[in-house]
Amino acid sequence: MNKNWLWDRELNISEAKKILKNPDHRDFIPLAALLLARNSEPRMVFKEYLDPITFCRRWAEIKKRMSKDRWQSRRIVFWQAIFEKLKERYKGQGISLRERRTGFRDDICREVGQKLRDIRQKKGLSQKALAKELGVSQQLISRIENGKENISLIVLKKIVRALGKDVKIELSD
């Protein structure tokens, strides 16, 4: 593996390693994409730079970043094969590669979502039917009803109108 894969960056190896150990770092995806674009030795990549589970969990984002450069298509195919192999191994070990996302939850979002669910159910509408009427996905309706989506007042008005109701907002102390 080329130890000088950062040759055109103002970043040294130790800084790069620090970023690649933190998948929440804002530069993680671009740096991981660069690393994989310039290296084809999985053992060394996983030994020195990337945790293989983190690689698997973030592969879709890394691949998307790599695909912005059409010259990377062969590298993407190579790393996709590595991903598939690791995915099967972890699946066999019972390791989940999907990170559990808690989603946005705030008391007001939860309360509004529950009220919208109650109204929808009283009208006998399914989430899918409401979503179709609004031109959105059923999953979005589910996230709203579970308080995991911070919707705008305009979106709230559209949903409420689709349910045949009006919005009344009351501010209190």
C-alpha positions in Angstrom: 0.0 0.0 0.0 1.2 3.5 -0.8 2.1 5.1 2.5 2.0 8.4 0.7 -1.7 8.3 -0.3 -2.2 11.8 1.1 0.5 13.2 -1.3 -1.8 16.0 -2.5 -3.4 16.9 0.8 -2.3 19.1 3.6 -2.8 16.4 6.1 -0.4 13.9 7.6 -0.9 10.2 8.3 -1.6 10.6 12.0 -4.3 13.3 11.4 -5.8 11.1 8.7 -5.9 8.1 11.1 -7.6 10.3 13.8 -10.3 11.3 11.4 -10.8 7.8 10.1 -11.3 6.5 13.6 -14.2 8.9 14.1 -17.1 8.1 11.6 -18.9 11.2 12.8 -16.1 13.5 11.8 -17.2 15.8 9.0 -14.2 14.7 6.9 -14.7 11.0 7.5 -16.5 10.2 4.2 -14.3 12.2 1.9 -11.1 10.9 3.5 -12.4 7.3 3.5 -13.3 7.6 -0.2 -9.8 9.0 -1.0 -8.2 6.2 1.0 -10.1 3.5 -0.8 -9.6 5.1 -4.2 -5.9 5.1 -3.7 -5.5 1.7 -2.1 -6.3 -1.9 -3.0 -4.9 -3.8 0.1 -7.9 -4.4 2.4 -5.7 -6.0 5.1 -3.5 -2.9 5.4 -6.5 -0.5 5.1 -8.3 -2.3 7.9 -5.2 -2.8 10.0 -4.0 0.8 9.9 -6.9 3.1 9.0 -10.5 1.9 8.9 -12.4 -0.4 11.3 -14.0 -3.0 9.0 -17.4 -2.7 10.7 -17.4 1.0 10.3 -16.4 0.5 6.6 -19.4 -1.7 6.1 -21.8 0.6 7.9 -20.7 3.6 6.0 -19.9 1.9 2.6 -23.0 3.3 0.8 -21.9 6.9 1.6 -18.3 6.2 0.8 -19.3 4.6 -2.5 -21.5 7.5 -3.4 -18.6 9.9 -2.8 -16.2 7.7 -4.8 -18.7 7.5 -7.7 -18.4 11.2 -8.3 -15.1 10.4 -10.1 -15.8 8.2 -13.1 -12.2 6.9 -12.9 -13.0 5.1 -9.7 -15.4 2.6 -11.1 -12.9 -0.3 -10.9 -12.0 0.6 -7.3 -15.7 0.8 -6.4 -16.3 -2.7 -7.9 -13.2 -4.0 -5.9 -14.3 -2.5 -2.6 -18.0 -3.6 -3.2 -16.7 -7.1 -3.4 -14.8 -6.6 -0.1 -18.0 -5.2 1.4 -20.1 -8.2 0.3 -17.5 -10.6 1.8 -17.4 -8.7 5.1 -21.2 -8.4 5.2 -21.6 -12.2 4.9 -18.9 -12.8 7.6 -20.6 -10.4 10.0 -24.0 -11.8 9.3 -22.7 -15.3 10.1 -21.4 -13.9 13.4 -24.7 -12.2 14.2 -23.2 -8.7 14.0 -25.7 -6.1 12.7 -24.3 -3.6 10.2 -27.3 -1.4 10.4 -26.9 1.3 12.9 -30.0 1.8 15.0 -31.1 5.4 14.5 -33.2 6.9 17.3 -34.4 9.7 15.1 -35.5 13.1 16.2 -37.8 13.0 19.2 -39.1 16.0 21.0 -42.2 16.3 23.2 -44.1 18.6 20.8 -43.2 16.4 17.7 -44.4 13.3 19.6 -47.6 15.1 20.7 -48.5 16.4 17.3 -47.6 13.1 15.7 -49.9 11.2 18.1 -52.8 13.7 17.4 -52.3 13.2 13.6 -52.3 9.4 14.0 -55.5 9.6 16.1 -57.3 11.7 13.4 -56.0 9.5 10.6 -57.2 6.3 12.3 -60.6 7.8 13.2 -61.1 8.7 9.5 -60.2 5.0 8.6 -57.2 6.1 6.5 -54.0 4.0 6.3 -50.6 5.7 6.4 -50.2 4.6 2.8 -53.4 6.2 1.7 -52.6 9.5 3.4 -49.1 9.5 2.0 -50.5 8.9 -1.5 -52.9 11.8 -1.1 -50.0 14.1 0.0 -47.5 12.8 -2.5 -45.0 11.7 0.1 -43.8 8.3 1.3 -45.5 6.1 3.8 -42.3 6.1 5.8 -42.4 9.9 6.2 -46.0 9.6 7.6 -44.7 7.0 10.0 -41.8 9.1 11.2 -44.1 12.1 11.7 -46.6 10.1 13.7 -43.8 8.7 15.8 -42.5 12.1 16.6 -39.2 11.4 14.7 -39.7 14.2 12.1 -39.6 17.9 12.8 -42.1 19.1 10.3 -42.8 22.7 9.3 -46.0 24.5 10.0 -46.8 24.4 6.2 -46.4 20.7 6.1 -48.6 20.4 9.2 -51.3 22.5 7.5 -51.2 20.2 4.4 -51.5 17.1 6.5 -54.3 18.4 8.6 -56.2 19.7 5.5 -55.8 16.3 3.9 -57.4 14.8 7.0 -60.3 17.3 6.7 -59.4 19.3 9.8 -58.1 22.8 10.5 -55.1 23.8 12.5 -55.5 25.8 15.7 -52.3 26.8 17.4 -52.4 27.9 21.0 -49.4 29.3 22.8 -49.5 29.2 26.6 -47.2 29.8 29.6 
